[in-house]
Each structure stands twice: as structure tokens, then as C-alpha cells.
Amino acid sequence: MLYYLAIALYVIICLFLIVVVLLQPGKGDGMGSAFGGSSTGSVFGGRGASTVLTKMTTGAAVLFMVLSIVLARASADHSSLDPTADVTLPPAAAPVATGEQDDDQPVAVPAAVPAAPAAPVAVTGTTP
């Protein structure tokens, strides 16, 4: 139950993160200012005060990463491909042909029996 709650929260955080990132304004100059633009001091420098959207993006990104790790661990623990699981299959029963065929039941076909290997042939005396 807790696993499905975490998945639902994960999807909600994903959608929230998409919306918050798309709502943020662009930087304006972009990387063009790094190649001789007018405000080259702000490429690696001060961005100004962080806004509410920036803080919400950071929080959503941290929750997204933490839930990704938690869900990966949880799905690995509940994996059906566990190599340590003791799985024993019952022996296969040979089909029995009854001679009758019902319309609802498929006809059992006996398994093919491999032929015995051929006896070695002795070659005597002649060479081509």
C-alpha cells in the first residue's frame, strides 16, 4: 500500500516539477553574453535573489531524486526475478491418449521418441 502511495506522490511531483520549470522566466541574455555580449559579468556571477519558483523547483527536484531512489530500491526488493527464490516446478507428465476426442478438450499428442543411434559399419579392405 505504501509503495503505491509513493508512486502516486512521484507522479504528482513529476507533473509539479514540469509546471514549475516551465513557469520560470528565461535569463534573457543566455550564453550569447559569454561571447562578448553586454553583460558578461553576470554569466558566472550573481543571479540576484532566489524567487519562490526557484525554491519550489529545488524542493521538487530533491523530492523527485529521493523518491526515485526509494522506488528503485522498493521495486528491486519485490522483484519477481529474485535469483535466491526457491522455485521448484513439478515434473512434466506424459500425455495420455484416450482415443476419444471431446469438443472442449484438445487431443493429447504423444511426445516423439528419438531413434536409437545407428550401429557402426565396419569398412574392410578396399581403398578408392
C-alpha positions as CSV (number, residue, x, y, z in Angstrom):
1,M,0.0,0.0,0.0
2,L,2.8,2.4,0.9
3,Y,4.5,1.5,-2.4
4,Y,1.5,2.7,-4.4
5,L,1.2,5.8,-2.4
6,A,4.9,6.6,-3.2
7,I,4.2,6.0,-6.9
8,A,1.2,8.4,-6.8
9,L,3.3,11.0,-5.0
10,Y,6.1,10.5,-7.5
11,V,3.8,11.2,-10.5
12,I,2.4,14.3,-8.7
13,I,5.9,15.6,-8.1
14,C,6.9,15.0,-11.7
15,L,3.9,17.0,-13.0
16,F,4.5,19.7,-10.5
17,L,8.2,19.9,-11.5
18,I,7.3,20.2,-15.1
19,V,4.9,23.1,-14.4
20,V,7.3,25.0,-12.1
21,V,10.2,24.7,-14.6
22,L,8.0,26.0,-17.4
23,L,6.7,28.9,-15.4
24,Q,10.2,30.3,-14.7
25,P,11.3,33.2,-16.7
26,G,14.3,33.0,-19.0
27,K,17.7,34.6,-18.3
28,G,17.4,36.9,-21.2
29,D,21.0,37.1,-22.5
30,G,21.6,33.4,-22.4
31,M,25.0,32.1,-23.5
32,G,25.3,34.9,-26.0
33,S,26.7,37.2,-23.3
34,A,29.6,34.8,-22.8
35,F,30.9,35.6,-26.3
36,G,31.3,39.4,-25.9
37,G,27.8,40.4,-25.0
38,S,26.9,43.4,-23.0
39,S,26.6,41.8,-19.5
40,T,29.5,39.4,-19.4
41,G,29.9,39.8,-15.7
42,S,26.6,38.1,-15.0
43,V,27.3,34.9,-16.9
44,F,29.1,33.2,-13.9
45,G,28.3,35.9,-11.3
46,G,25.4,37.0,-9.2
47,R,21.9,35.9,-10.2
48,G,20.1,38.1,-7.7
49,A,17.7,36.9,-5.0
50,S,16.2,33.5,-5.4
51,T,12.5,33.6,-6.1
52,V,9.7,31.4,-4.7
53,L,9.7,29.5,-8.0
54,T,13.4,28.8,-7.7
55,K,12.9,27.4,-4.2
56,M,9.9,25.3,-5.2
57,T,11.9,23.9,-8.2
58,T,14.8,23.0,-5.9
59,G,12.5,21.3,-3.4
60,A,10.6,19.4,-6.1
61,A,13.9,18.3,-7.7
62,V,15.2,17.0,-4.3
63,L,11.9,15.1,-3.6
64,F,12.0,13.7,-7.2
65,M,15.5,12.3,-6.7
66,V,14.8,10.9,-3.3
67,L,11.6,9.2,-4.4
68,S,13.5,7.8,-7.5
69,I,16.0,6.1,-5.2
70,V,13.3,4.9,-2.8
71,L,11.1,3.4,-5.6
72,A,14.1,1.8,-7.3
73,R,15.0,0.1,-4.0
74,A,11.4,-1.0,-3.3
75,S,11.0,-2.4,-6.8
76,A,14.3,-4.3,-6.5
77,D,13.2,-5.8,-3.2
78,H,9.9,-7.0,-4.6
79,S,11.3,-8.2,-7.9
80,S,9.8,-11.5,-9.3
81,L,13.3,-12.3,-10.8
82,D,14.9,-13.0,-7.4
83,P,17.7,-15.4,-8.0
84,T,17.6,-16.6,-4.4
85,A,14.0,-17.6,-4.6
86,D,13.4,-21.4,-4.3
87,V,11.3,-22.2,-7.3
88,T,10.5,-25.9,-8.0
89,L,8.5,-27.0,-10.9
90,P,6.5,-30.2,-10.9
91,P,7.7,-32.9,-13.2
92,A,6.0,-32.9,-16.6
93,A,3.5,-35.6,-17.0
94,A,3.5,-37.6,-20.2
95,P,0.3,-37.1,-22.3
96,V,-2.1,-39.9,-22.3
97,A,-4.1,-40.6,-25.5
98,T,-7.5,-41.9,-24.7
99,G,-8.7,-42.5,-28.2
100,E,-11.7,-40.2,-27.6
101,Q,-11.9,-36.6,-28.6
102,D,-14.2,-34.1,-26.8
103,D,-15.0,-30.9,-28.4
104,D,-13.9,-29.0,-25.3
105,Q,-10.6,-30.8,-24.8
106,P,-7.6,-30.8,-27.1
107,V,-6.3,-34.1,-28.3
108,A,-3.1,-35.2,-26.4
109,V,-0.3,-36.0,-28.8
110,P,2.4,-38.4,-27.6
111,A,5.9,-37.0,-27.5
112,A,8.2,-38.1,-30.2
113,V,10.8,-40.7,-29.1
114,P,14.2,-40.2,-30.6
115,A,15.5,-43.1,-32.7
116,A,18.4,-45.3,-31.4
117,P,21.8,-44.4,-32.9
118,A,22.9,-46.5,-35.9
119,A,25.3,-49.3,-35.4
120,P,28.8,-48.6,-36.7
121,V,29.6,-50.0,-40.1
122,A,32.9,-51.9,-40.5
123,V,34.8,-50.9,-43.6
124,T,37.1,-53.6,-44.9
125,G,39.9,-53.8,-47.3
126,T,39.2,-51.5,-50.3
127,T,40.5,-48.0,-50.9
128,P,39.4,-45.8,-53.7
